[in-house]
Amino acid sequence: MGGKNELKFKIAALAVLLVFFLPSVAEAETKIFNVEPNYDYYSRNQIEAVLHRTTNKMSFYIEKGWWDGLKEEKKSEIGEGLYKLSAEFEYRIYPEMTSVFGPEPDHPIDDSGRLTILFHRMVSGAGGYVNSGDQYSRYQYSRSNERNMAYINTAFLDSPMLSGFLAHEFMHLITFNAKEKKHNVREEVWLNEARAEYMPTFFGYNGEGESNLLRRKENFIKTPDNPLTEWLNRSADYGAINMFTQYLVDHYGVEILIDSLQSDKIGIESINLALKKNGYQEDFDQIFTDWTIAVLVNDCSLGEKYCYLNEDLKDLRIAPQTSYLPRGHGSSFSIKQGIKNWSGNWYRVVGGSGDLVVEFKAEEEANFQIPYFLCDIDDSCQVGFIQLNREGRGSVRVDNFGKEYKSLTIIPSVRNKTAGFNGEEKSVYFSWSAVAIPVREIEESTQRLLDRIEELKREIARLQNLLAARRGTLACAISSNLSFGSRGDEVECLQQFLKAENVYPEGLITGNFLTLTRQAVIRFQEKYAEDILYPLSLARGTGYVGPMTRDKISEIQRLR
C-alpha cells in the first residue's frame, strides 16, 4: 500500500511540474479583449493579447504590441516573474482568500474555473481594475469578455507589488460574488476598495522598499482631508481608505471586513453589524472619530485607540493646518470652511498670550463631532470634545494659553450621511474663531466676588433699560462679554450703539455678531483707545467686547 501511495504522490508532483514548467500547448494563442478606455494608456476599446501561461486556476495574457517590443532578456525576466506569480496565486492567494472571504463567482458562460489576467498598458498610477460587465453574456453587456477576469498594468510586471495587485483585484471578484450574486445588492465603492486595499497587508506583502502600503501612506499624508466615502478614483481616495482600513483592522480585526462582506447589507451599515456581531460597543462613527485623533498623535499612551499597531505605520502623523496668534497683545481670527462627510480636518492654534477662546458654529443643521487636542509647554497632551448646542454652537476656553499651554488642535468632521454615496459629495460649511484675551495684572481674588459683580451689573442694566423706557430714549446696556459668533438682544443693542457712534456705516441691526460688527467694535475701541486699549497695553482693537469696552459704552450712554 505504501508503494502505491508513493507512486500516486510522484504522479501528482509530476502533474504540478508539468503545469508550471512545460509550455502550454496554447502558448502562442492570441485573443482580442475589450478593455476600459478610461484606464488604457491610449484610450483604446480593444487590444490584442498573447496567452503566456495557463495553470489550474489562472491564465496570463499580455498585450501583444507591448510584448513584441521587449528585448529577449526582459521577456525572460518577465516570464520568470509570471511563474512566481502563478505559484503564489495557485498555492497561497487563491486558497487563503477563498477560504477566508468566500469564493469567486461561478461564471455562467466560462466553465474553465480559471481567472484570466490581462496585462496591458494603463494610465500612470493605475495598478489594475475589474469590470463587472465581464460577469454577463454579450447579449446582456455588449463589451463583456465573458469570463472571470482582472486587468493589471504592464508597468508593474516587474514590481514587488505585483502579487498585492493581483490579490486586490481578486477581492473585487469575491465581493461581486458575495454581494451582487448572492444578495442582489451592490457594495458601495469605498468599502469595496477598502477590502481590496487591505489584501497586500493581509498577505504580508508590505516589506522593505517599494510597497503599496508605503505609496498609500504618502498619498494620505499629501491629502489627509480626503473624504472616505466620496469615491472619485483618485490617489487621495486610495490613500485615505487604505489608512483607515489599516486602523480598523489593527484594533477590531479582519473579521470586520469578512463579516461585513458576508452580510446582505452594504457600506457603513454592514460595518456596524459586523462590529456588533463581534461583540464591540463602538460603531463606525466612534471609530472614525478615534481614527482622526490617531493620525494626528499616533501615541498609544494617550489612549489605546489613538495609535496604529502596524509597525509600518508607527511613524504616520499628519501635519495640521496651523494658525499663529501674535504674542504680546490680544489677537483673533475667524475662518469659514467647507468640508465633506467623513473627512478628517485638523486646525491648530499656536502663539497668543492670555486666555484662549475657540468658538465653533455650524452654518446649517449638521451632525458634527469635534474632538480637540491640547498640549502644554512640557508636551503633555490631552484629548477633549467640543459639545454643540441645538443652534450648532460650541466653544472651548484655555486659560493662560501661550505660557502654560502651547497648542490647541480642533478636529471637526461631519456625518450627515451614512449611505447612498455615489460620486462627488456636497460640502457642509462651518465657521470657527479664536481669540486670545489678555489677562489683567490685577484680578478679583474669589469667584464669589466675580459672581456678585455680574449680578450687580445685570441689575444696573435692568434699571437703565427701565429708566430709558420711561424717558422714551434708547440706552444700550450690555452685561455680558460679546465676541464673534454671539447673538441675541445684547448684540442688537450693541449694533444700535455702534451705529449711533458713527463707527458702523453698514448700520445692520441683526442681532448676530459677525464680521461687520466686529470691524465696527474695532473702530470704536481704537476711537477710545486711551480708555479701552492702552490700559491693557494694546495698540489695536481686538473686536472683543470685554469689561473695558463695556465700561466705555456705559460711560458714553450716561453722558448722553
JOURRA-V362666 format. One record per residue. N is the residue number from 0. RES is the residue in three letters. PHI is phi in whole degrees, 0 to 359 (999 if undefined). PSI is psi as a letter, one per 20 degrees, with the letter a starting at -180 (999 if undefined). D_FIRST is the distance of its C-alpha to the first C-alpha in whole Angstrom. Layout:
# JOURRA-V362666
n: (N & N)
res: (RES & RES)
phi: (PHI & PHI)
psi: (PSI & PSI)
d_first: (D_FIRST & D_FIRST)
This chain:
# JOURRA-V362666
n: (0 & 1 & 2 & 3 & 4 & 5 & 6 & 7 & 8 & 9 & 10 & 11 & 12 & 13 & 14 & 15 & 16 & 17 & 18 & 19 & 20 & 21 & 22 & 23 & 24 & 25 & 26 & 27 & 28 & 29 & 30 & 31 & 32 & 33 & 34 & 35 & 36 & 37 & 38 & 39 & 40 & 41 & 42 & 43 & 44 & 45 & 46 & 47 & 48 & 49 & 50 & 51 & 52 & 53 & 54 & 55 & 56 & 57 & 58 & 59 & 60 & 61 & 62 & 63 & 64 & 65 & 66 & 67 & 68 & 69 & 70 & 71 & 72 & 73 & 74 & 75 & 76 & 77 & 78 & 79 & 80 & 81 & 82 & 83 & 84 & 85 & 86 & 87 & 88 & 89 & 90 & 91 & 92 & 93 & 94 & 95 & 96 & 97 & 98 & 99 & 100 & 101 & 102 & 103 & 104 & 105 & 106 & 107 & 108 & 109 & 110 & 111 & 112 & 113 & 114 & 115 & 116 & 117 & 118 & 119 & 120 & 121 & 122 & 123 & 124 & 125 & 126 & 127 & 128 & 129 & 130 & 131 & 132 & 133 & 134 & 135 & 136 & 137 & 138 & 139 & 140 & 141 & 142 & 143 & 144 & 145 & 146 & 147 & 148 & 149 & 150 & 151 & 152 & 153 & 154 & 155 & 156 & 157 & 158 & 159 & 160 & 161 & 162 & 163 & 164 & 165 & 166 & 167 & 168 & 169 & 170 & 171 & 172 & 173 & 174 & 175 & 176 & 177 & 178 & 179 & 180 & 181 & 182 & 183 & 184 & 185 & 186 & 187 & 188 & 189 & 190 & 191 & 192 & 193 & 194 & 195 & 196 & 197 & 198 & 199 & 200 & 201 & 202 & 203 & 204 & 205 & 206 & 207 & 208 & 209 & 210 & 211 & 212 & 213 & 214 & 215 & 216 & 217 & 218 & 219 & 220 & 221 & 222 & 223 & 224 & 225 & 226 & 227 & 228 & 229 & 230 & 231 & 232 & 233 & 234 & 235 & 236 & 237 & 238 & 239 & 240 & 241 & 242 & 243 & 244 & 245 & 246 & 247 & 248 & 249 & 250 & 251 & 252 & 253 & 254 & 255 & 256 & 257 & 258 & 259 & 260 & 261 & 262 & 263 & 264 & 265 & 266 & 267 & 268 & 269 & 270 & 271 & 272 & 273 & 274 & 275 & 276 & 277 & 278 & 279 & 280 & 281 & 282 & 283 & 284 & 285 & 286 & 287 & 288 & 289 & 290 & 291 & 292 & 293 & 294 & 295 & 296 & 297 & 298 & 299 & 300 & 301 & 302 & 303 & 304 & 305 & 306 & 307 & 308 & 309 & 310 & 311 & 312 & 313 & 314 & 315 & 316 & 317 & 318 & 319 & 320 & 321 & 322 & 323 & 324 & 325 & 326 & 327 & 328 & 329 & 330 & 331 & 332 & 333 & 334 & 335 & 336 & 337 & 338 & 339 & 340 & 341 & 342 & 343 & 344 & 345 & 346 & 347 & 348 & 349 & 350 & 351 & 352 & 353 & 354 & 355 & 356 & 357 & 358 & 359 & 360 & 361 & 362 & 363 & 364 & 365 & 366 & 367 & 368 & 369 & 370 & 371 & 372 & 373 & 374 & 375 & 376 & 377 & 378 & 379 & 380 & 381 & 382 & 383 & 384 & 385 & 386 & 387 & 388 & 389 & 390 & 391 & 392 & 393 & 394 & 395 & 396 & 397 & 398 & 399 & 400 & 401 & 402 & 403 & 404 & 405 & 406 & 407 & 408 & 409 & 410 & 411 & 412 & 413 & 414 & 415 & 416 & 417 & 418 & 419 & 420 & 421 & 422 & 423 & 424 & 425 & 426 & 427 & 428 & 429 & 430 & 431 & 432 & 433 & 434 & 435 & 436 & 437 & 438 & 439 & 440 & 441 & 442 & 443 & 444 & 445 & 446 & 447 & 448 & 449 & 450 & 451 & 452 & 453 & 454 & 455 & 456 & 457 & 458 & 459 & 460 & 461 & 462 & 463 & 464 & 465 & 466 & 467 & 468 & 469 & 470 & 471 & 472 & 473 & 474 & 475 & 476 & 477 & 478 & 479 & 480 & 481 & 482 & 483 & 484 & 485 & 486 & 487 & 488 & 489 & 490 & 491 & 492 & 493 & 494 & 495 & 496 & 497 & 498 & 499 & 500 & 501 & 502 & 503 & 504 & 505 & 506 & 507 & 508 & 509 & 510 & 511 & 512 & 513 & 514 & 515 & 516 & 517 & 518 & 519 & 520 & 521 & 522 & 523 & 524 & 525 & 526 & 527 & 528 & 529 & 530 & 531 & 532 & 533 & 534 & 535 & 536 & 537 & 538 & 539 & 540 & 541 & 542 & 543 & 544 & 545 & 546 & 547 & 548 & 549 & 550 & 551 & 552 & 553 & 554 & 555 & 556 & 557 & 558 & 559)
res: (MET & GLY & GLY & LYS & ASN & GLU & LEU & LYS & PHE & LYS & ILE & ALA & ALA & LEU & ALA & VAL & LEU & LEU & VAL & PHE & PHE & LEU & PRO & SER & VAL & ALA & GLU & ALA & GLU & THR & LYS & ILE & PHE & ASN & VAL & GLU & PRO & ASN & TYR & ASP & TYR & TYR & SER & ARG & ASN & GLN & ILE & GLU & ALA & VAL & LEU & HIS & ARG & THR & THR & ASN & LYS & MET & SER & PHE & TYR & ILE & GLU & LYS & GLY & TRP & TRP & ASP & GLY & LEU & LYS & GLU & GLU & LYS & LYS & SER & GLU & ILE & GLY & GLU & GLY & LEU & TYR & LYS & LEU & SER & ALA & GLU & PHE & GLU & TYR & ARG & ILE & TYR & PRO & GLU & MET & THR & SER & VAL & PHE & GLY & PRO & GLU & PRO & ASP & HIS & PRO & ILE & ASP & ASP & SER & GLY & ARG & LEU & THR & ILE & LEU & PHE & HIS & ARG & MET & VAL & SER & GLY & ALA & GLY & GLY & TYR & VAL & ASN & SER & GLY & ASP & GLN & TYR & SER & ARG & TYR & GLN & TYR & SER & ARG & SER & ASN & GLU & ARG & ASN & MET & ALA & TYR & ILE & ASN & THR & ALA & PHE & LEU & ASP & SER & PRO & MET & LEU & SER & GLY & PHE & LEU & ALA & HIS & GLU & PHE & MET & HIS & LEU & ILE & THR & PHE & ASN & ALA & LYS & GLU & LYS & LYS & HIS & ASN & VAL & ARG & GLU & GLU & VAL & TRP & LEU & ASN & GLU & ALA & ARG & ALA & GLU & TYR & MET & PRO & THR & PHE & PHE & GLY & TYR & ASN & GLY & GLU & GLY & GLU & SER & ASN & LEU & LEU & ARG & ARG & LYS & GLU & ASN & PHE & ILE & LYS & THR & PRO & ASP & ASN & PRO & LEU & THR & GLU & TRP & LEU & ASN & ARG & SER & ALA & ASP & TYR & GLY & ALA & ILE & ASN & MET & PHE & THR & GLN & TYR & LEU & VAL & ASP & HIS & TYR & GLY & VAL & GLU & ILE & LEU & ILE & ASP & SER & LEU & GLN & SER & ASP & LYS & ILE & GLY & ILE & GLU & SER & ILE & ASN & LEU & ALA & LEU & LYS & LYS & ASN & GLY & TYR & GLN & GLU & ASP & PHE & ASP & GLN & ILE & PHE & THR & ASP & TRP & THR & ILE & ALA & VAL & LEU & VAL & ASN & ASP & CYS & SER & LEU & GLY & GLU & LYS & TYR & CYS & TYR & LEU & ASN & GLU & ASP & LEU & LYS & ASP & LEU & ARG & ILE & ALA & PRO & GLN & THR & SER & TYR & LEU & PRO & ARG & GLY & HIS & GLY & SER & SER & PHE & SER & ILE & LYS & GLN & GLY & ILE & LYS & ASN & TRP & SER & GLY & ASN & TRP & TYR & ARG & VAL & VAL & GLY & GLY & SER & GLY & ASP & LEU & VAL & VAL & GLU & PHE & LYS & ALA & GLU & GLU & GLU & ALA & ASN & PHE & GLN & ILE & PRO & TYR & PHE & LEU & CYS & ASP & ILE & ASP & ASP & SER & CYS & GLN & VAL & GLY & PHE & ILE & GLN & LEU & ASN & ARG & GLU & GLY & ARG & GLY & SER & VAL & ARG & VAL & ASP & ASN & PHE & GLY & LYS & GLU & TYR & LYS & SER & LEU & THR & ILE & ILE & PRO & SER & VAL & ARG & ASN & LYS & THR & ALA & GLY & PHE & ASN & GLY & GLU & GLU & LYS & SER & VAL & TYR & PHE & SER & TRP & SER & ALA & VAL & ALA & ILE & PRO & VAL & ARG & GLU & ILE & GLU & GLU & SER & THR & GLN & ARG & LEU & LEU & ASP & ARG & ILE & GLU & GLU & LEU & LYS & ARG & GLU & ILE & ALA & ARG & LEU & GLN & ASN & LEU & LEU & ALA & ALA & ARG & ARG & GLY & THR & LEU & ALA & CYS & ALA & ILE & SER & SER & ASN & LEU & SER & PHE & GLY & SER & ARG & GLY & ASP & GLU & VAL & GLU & CYS & LEU & GLN & GLN & PHE & LEU & LYS & ALA & GLU & ASN & VAL & TYR & PRO & GLU & GLY & LEU & ILE & THR & GLY & ASN & PHE & LEU & THR & LEU & THR & ARG & GLN & ALA & VAL & ILE & ARG & PHE & GLN & GLU & LYS & TYR & ALA & GLU & ASP & ILE & LEU & TYR & PRO & LEU & SER & LEU & ALA & ARG & GLY & THR & GLY & TYR & VAL & GLY & PRO & MET & THR & ARG & ASP & LYS & ILE & SER & GLU & ILE & GLN & ARG & LEU & ARG)
phi: (999 & 298 & 296 & 293 & 297 & 296 & 295 & 298 & 298 & 295 & 296 & 296 & 297 & 297 & 297 & 296 & 299 & 296 & 298 & 264 & 251 & 270 & 295 & 292 & 295 & 258 & 300 & 271 & 297 & 243 & 210 & 266 & 243 & 283 & 229 & 273 & 302 & 294 & 263 & 292 & 300 & 256 & 59 & 280 & 266 & 219 & 218 & 263 & 227 & 250 & 286 & 246 & 201 & 230 & 235 & 297 & 246 & 204 & 229 & 257 & 243 & 233 & 308 & 296 & 300 & 291 & 297 & 296 & 274 & 273 & 284 & 300 & 298 & 292 & 300 & 296 & 296 & 291 & 301 & 294 & 295 & 292 & 298 & 295 & 295 & 296 & 293 & 296 & 289 & 296 & 251 & 226 & 300 & 297 & 295 & 289 & 292 & 289 & 283 & 270 & 257 & 116 & 280 & 285 & 292 & 280 & 288 & 289 & 244 & 277 & 257 & 288 & 76 & 253 & 267 & 270 & 248 & 250 & 265 & 215 & 291 & 234 & 298 & 301 & 92 & 284 & 269 & 172 & 197 & 231 & 249 & 296 & 297 & 294 & 280 & 242 & 284 & 292 & 288 & 271 & 218 & 298 & 259 & 293 & 268 & 54 & 191 & 291 & 211 & 227 & 240 & 229 & 290 & 299 & 298 & 251 & 297 & 249 & 263 & 293 & 274 & 300 & 299 & 295 & 296 & 295 & 297 & 302 & 290 & 295 & 297 & 298 & 292 & 296 & 296 & 303 & 294 & 290 & 262 & 284 & 281 & 278 & 246 & 58 & 231 & 251 & 297 & 295 & 301 & 300 & 282 & 302 & 289 & 300 & 295 & 295 & 295 & 280 & 299 & 301 & 290 & 304 & 264 & 72 & 274 & 265 & 280 & 293 & 85 & 293 & 206 & 294 & 298 & 296 & 289 & 291 & 298 & 295 & 302 & 293 & 298 & 292 & 223 & 290 & 273 & 292 & 295 & 292 & 265 & 273 & 249 & 242 & 62 & 256 & 301 & 296 & 298 & 294 & 298 & 295 & 290 & 293 & 295 & 291 & 292 & 302 & 294 & 303 & 287 & 310 & 260 & 234 & 90 & 293 & 301 & 294 & 292 & 294 & 290 & 291 & 291 & 282 & 289 & 275 & 262 & 230 & 58 & 300 & 300 & 292 & 296 & 297 & 295 & 294 & 298 & 295 & 300 & 269 & 83 & 266 & 279 & 290 & 245 & 302 & 300 & 294 & 295 & 298 & 300 & 299 & 295 & 296 & 283 & 299 & 286 & 275 & 255 & 44 & 218 & 296 & 292 & 275 & 161 & 297 & 259 & 261 & 197 & 264 & 263 & 295 & 300 & 290 & 241 & 296 & 262 & 284 & 211 & 274 & 260 & 288 & 289 & 248 & 243 & 253 & 262 & 303 & 272 & 95 & 202 & 299 & 209 & 201 & 203 & 219 & 224 & 250 & 220 & 250 & 227 & 247 & 305 & 58 & 240 & 276 & 219 & 230 & 233 & 249 & 245 & 227 & 84 & 74 & 205 & 128 & 265 & 270 & 238 & 250 & 242 & 236 & 219 & 284 & 283 & 208 & 297 & 205 & 265 & 262 & 239 & 225 & 289 & 225 & 231 & 246 & 238 & 268 & 290 & 264 & 65 & 270 & 238 & 218 & 252 & 221 & 222 & 274 & 265 & 262 & 275 & 294 & 272 & 79 & 247 & 195 & 207 & 221 & 242 & 237 & 285 & 59 & 288 & 97 & 244 & 274 & 241 & 247 & 205 & 227 & 241 & 261 & 230 & 283 & 211 & 240 & 225 & 285 & 240 & 236 & 201 & 78 & 280 & 206 & 86 & 289 & 257 & 279 & 274 & 247 & 255 & 212 & 228 & 214 & 223 & 225 & 224 & 259 & 264 & 301 & 273 & 294 & 291 & 245 & 235 & 298 & 277 & 228 & 292 & 296 & 295 & 298 & 298 & 294 & 298 & 297 & 297 & 294 & 296 & 296 & 292 & 298 & 298 & 297 & 294 & 297 & 295 & 295 & 296 & 296 & 295 & 291 & 279 & 77 & 242 & 264 & 237 & 266 & 261 & 243 & 257 & 241 & 291 & 236 & 207 & 307 & 101 & 294 & 206 & 127 & 296 & 293 & 294 & 298 & 296 & 299 & 296 & 298 & 297 & 299 & 297 & 292 & 277 & 63 & 247 & 231 & 298 & 290 & 65 & 277 & 258 & 247 & 80 & 247 & 274 & 239 & 301 & 295 & 294 & 300 & 297 & 294 & 298 & 300 & 299 & 297 & 298 & 284 & 294 & 243 & 301 & 298 & 267 & 255 & 267 & 299 & 299 & 260 & 62 & 251 & 261 & 230 & 294 & 254 & 81 & 258 & 270 & 256 & 303 & 296 & 293 & 295 & 298 & 292 & 299 & 297 & 298 & 296 & 294 & 294 & 275 & 285)
psi: (h & h & h & g & h & h & g & g & g & h & g & g & g & h & g & g & h & h & g & h & h & p & q & q & h & k & h & j & p & q & q & p & q & p & r & o & h & h & h & q & h & j & k & q & h & q & q & p & q & p & p & h & q & p & a & h & i & r & p & p & q & p & p & g & h & g & g & h & i & q & q & h & g & h & g & g & g & h & g & h & h & h & g & h & g & h & g & g & g & g & i & f & g & g & h & g & g & h & h & g & i & r & r & r & q & o & p & i & g & o & k & h & j & q & p & p & p & p & p & r & p & r & q & p & h & p & h & a & r & p & o & i & h & i & i & r & r & i & h & h & o & h & j & q & j & l & r & o & q & q & p & q & p & h & i & j & h & k & q & i & i & g & h & h & g & g & h & g & h & h & h & h & g & h & g & g & g & h & g & g & g & g & i & k & q & p & q & q & g & g & h & g & h & g & g & h & h & i & g & h & h & h & j & k & j & l & a & q & b & p & q & h & g & g & h & h & g & g & g & g & h & h & m & h & j & p & q & g & i & o & o & j & k & r & h & h & g & h & g & g & h & g & h & g & h & g & g & g & h & g & i & i & q & i & h & h & g & g & h & h & g & i & q & j & r & r & b & h & g & h & g & h & h & h & g & g & h & j & j & q & h & q & a & h & g & g & h & g & g & h & g & h & g & g & i & g & h & l & o & h & h & i & p & i & j & l & r & q & h & p & h & i & j & h & j & o & p & q & o & q & p & p & p & p & p & q & r & i & r & q & r & r & r & q & p & p & q & p & r & r & p & l & q & q & p & p & p & q & p & r & b & r & o & b & p & p & o & p & q & p & o & p & i & r & o & q & n & q & p & m & q & q & o & p & p & a & i & j & k & p & q & q & p & a & p & p & p & q & a & h & j & k & q & r & r & p & p & o & q & l & q & h & g & h & q & i & q & p & p & q & m & q & q & q & l & h & q & j & r & k & p & n & b & p & q & q & q & p & q & r & q & q & q & p & p & o & o & q & p & q & h & o & q & q & h & q & h & g & g & g & h & g & g & h & g & h & g & h & g & g & h & g & h & g & h & g & g & h & h & h & i & k & r & p & p & n & o & o & i & q & p & q & r & p & i & q & r & a & h & h & g & g & g & g & h & g & g & h & g & h & i & k & j & m & h & h & k & p & n & h & j & p & n & b & g & g & g & g & h & g & g & g & g & g & g & h & h & l & h & h & h & g & g & h & h & j & k & q & h & q & q & h & j & p & n & a & g & g & g & h & g & h & g & h & g & h & h & h & i & 999)
d_first: (0 & 4 & 5 & 5 & 6 & 9 & 10 & 11 & 12 & 14 & 15 & 17 & 18 & 20 & 21 & 23 & 25 & 26 & 27 & 29 & 30 & 31 & 34 & 34 & 35 & 38 & 39 & 43 & 43 & 46 & 47 & 50 & 50 & 52 & 53 & 55 & 59 & 59 & 56 & 57 & 59 & 61 & 61 & 59 & 58 & 55 & 53 & 51 & 48 & 45 & 41 & 40 & 36 & 34 & 31 & 29 & 31 & 35 & 37 & 40 & 43 & 46 & 49 & 50 & 54 & 53 & 50 & 52 & 54 & 52 & 52 & 49 & 48 & 48 & 46 & 43 & 44 & 43 & 40 & 38 & 40 & 38 & 35 & 35 & 36 & 34 & 31 & 33 & 33 & 30 & 28 & 31 & 34 & 33 & 30 & 32 & 35 & 34 & 32 & 36 & 38 & 37 & 36 & 38 & 39 & 38 & 40 & 42 & 42 & 39 & 36 & 34 & 33 & 34 & 37 & 40 & 42 & 45 & 47 & 50 & 54 & 55 & 58 & 58 & 57 & 54 & 51 & 49 & 50 & 48 & 50 & 49 & 51 & 48 & 46 & 48 & 49 & 52 & 54 & 54 & 54 & 55 & 54 & 50 & 48 & 46 & 42 & 41 & 43 & 44 & 47 & 47 & 50 & 49 & 51 & 48 & 46 & 46 & 47 & 45 & 45 & 44 & 40 & 43 & 45 & 41 & 40 & 44 & 44 & 41 & 42 & 45 & 43 & 41 & 44 & 45 & 43 & 43 & 47 & 48 & 45 & 44 & 48 & 50 & 52 & 52 & 52 & 55 & 55 & 55 & 52 & 50 & 51 & 51 & 47 & 46 & 48 & 46 & 43 & 43 & 44 & 41 & 39 & 41 & 42 & 46 & 45 & 48 & 50 & 50 & 49 & 50 & 51 & 53 & 55 & 55 & 56 & 59 & 60 & 60 & 63 & 65 & 65 & 64 & 66 & 64 & 63 & 60 & 60 & 62 & 60 & 62 & 59 & 60 & 59 & 61 & 59 & 56 & 57 & 58 & 55 & 53 & 55 & 55 & 52 & 51 & 53 & 52 & 48 & 49 & 51 & 49 & 46 & 44 & 43 & 47 & 46 & 43 & 45 & 48 & 45 & 44 & 47 & 49 & 52 & 53 & 55 & 56 & 56 & 52 & 52 & 54 & 52 & 49 & 51 & 52 & 49 & 48 & 50 & 53 & 57 & 57 & 58 & 58 & 62 & 61 & 58 & 60 & 63 & 61 & 60 & 63 & 64 & 61 & 61 & 65 & 64 & 61 & 61 & 59 & 62 & 64 & 62 & 58 & 58 & 60 & 58 & 54 & 51 & 50 & 51 & 51 & 54 & 56 & 59 & 59 & 63 & 65 & 69 & 71 & 74 & 77 & 81 & 83 & 86 & 89 & 90 & 93 & 95 & 93 & 91 & 89 & 87 & 85 & 83 & 82 & 78 & 76 & 72 & 69 & 67 & 64 & 65 & 66 & 69 & 71 & 74 & 76 & 79 & 81 & 84 & 87 & 89 & 90 & 88 & 85 & 85 & 82 & 83 & 80 & 81 & 79 & 81 & 80 & 78 & 74 & 72 & 72 & 70 & 72 & 70 & 72 & 72 & 74 & 75 & 77 & 79 & 76 & 73 & 72 & 71 & 71 & 70 & 72 & 73 & 76 & 76 & 78 & 80 & 81 & 83 & 80 & 82 & 81 & 82 & 81 & 83 & 83 & 86 & 87 & 84 & 85 & 85 & 83 & 80 & 80 & 77 & 77 & 74 & 74 & 70 & 71 & 69 & 69 & 67 & 69 & 66 & 62 & 61 & 62 & 62 & 62 & 64 & 67 & 68 & 72 & 73 & 75 & 78 & 79 & 81 & 81 & 84 & 85 & 88 & 89 & 92 & 94 & 94 & 98 & 99 & 101 & 99 & 100 & 98 & 97 & 95 & 98 & 100 & 98 & 98 & 101 & 102 & 100 & 102 & 105 & 104 & 103 & 106 & 108 & 107 & 107 & 111 & 111 & 110 & 112 & 115 & 114 & 114 & 117 & 119 & 117 & 115 & 112 & 110 & 107 & 106 & 102 & 101 & 97 & 96 & 95 & 92 & 90 & 89 & 91 & 92 & 95 & 99 & 99 & 98 & 100 & 103 & 102 & 102 & 105 & 107 & 105 & 107 & 110 & 110 & 109 & 106 & 104 & 105 & 102 & 104 & 101 & 101 & 97 & 96 & 93 & 93 & 92 & 93 & 96 & 97 & 96 & 98 & 101 & 100 & 100 & 103 & 105 & 103 & 105 & 108 & 108 & 106 & 109 & 108 & 105 & 103 & 105 & 105 & 101 & 101 & 100 & 101 & 100 & 99 & 96 & 96 & 95 & 98 & 98 & 101 & 103 & 103 & 103 & 106 & 108 & 107 & 109 & 112 & 113 & 113 & 115 & 117 & 117)
